[in-house]
Amino acid sequence: MEVVLEVEDADAVTKSALRRLADDAGMPAAERTHAESAVTEDTAEALAYLVDPFDLVSQVPGVELQQASWSSERIDYDPDSPDWDLDEDDVVDDEDGDR
């Protein structure tokens, strides 16, 4: 799975992550300080703190999350560019999803 997101308000993402950190009463102080620094300095870190990959797929029948990782990069997204076409691995041949 690959997800492309456009963050329209980085400040709102950061503030939301900081609020969630503040509400996490079980987090040790040293870990909280590190997390606050990370989400303040990097919007991708803030987003990663807010979005749990397990929550994204936990209700999907037949799917069990085995591993998840985050990476991010700033890009110039152009939905009309051929660079953003589906990869050949993403193409489905019939209505049932079979090749």
N, C-alpha and C positions, 0 to 999 in steps of 0.2 A: 504494500500500500504506500502510496506517495501522496502527500497532501501539500498543496500550494496555498498559502494564506497571504492575504494582504492585510497588514496591520494599518488601520486608518487612524488610530489614536493610541500611539505608544504610551503616552502618559496615563491613559485610562487603564491599559493593560497592567502597567507597573503598579498603579494605585490599587487595583484589584488584588494583585498578588501580595502586596504589602498588607492589605486588610486581612487576607486569608492567613498570612503568617501571624499577624497579631491575634487572630482568633484561635490559633493552634496552641492551646494551653499545655499540651503534652510535649512540646518541642523544647529541648534543652537550650539555655541561653546562648551558649557558644554556637550551636548549630543555627539558631535564629539569626544571630549577628551575621554569620557567613551567608545565609540565605537572603537576608535583607540586602546585603551588599551586592550579591549576584543579580538579584532581580532588579535592583536600581541601576546597575551598570549595563545590563543587557536585556533588551525586550524579549529576545528568544528564551532567556532563562526565566523571565516572568511568565511567559506563555507556557513553558514546560512545567512550571510550578502549578499553574491553573488547570492544565489539561492532563488527565490521567489516561494513558493508552488503554489500560484495562477497562475503564469505564466506557470507552468508545466501542468495544467489541464484546463486552461481557453478556449482553442480551442477544447476541446474534447466534441463532441455532447452528450447531455444527462447527463452531469456531472456538478454539482455545488459544489464548495468547501465550506464545512460547518465549518471546523475547521482544523487547521494545527498546529503542534508543532514539535520541534526539540529535539532530544536527540542523544547523541553519546557515543560511547565507543570504546576503542581500542580492537581489537580482532585479533586472528590468523585465517585468513580465509583460508580454505582448500576446494576448490570446489568439491573434490572427497569424502569428509567426508559425511556420512549419516546424520549428524547433519544439513546439508545444503539442504536436500531434501525438496520438497514442503510439506507444512503442509497439513493435510487432508482437511482443509478449502480452500486451494488453488487449489485443483485438480478439473479439469473440465471433465465432463463425456461425452459430445458430442461436435460436431463441432460448434454448436450455443452457447456454453457456458452455457448450461443448465445442471443441475444435474439430 
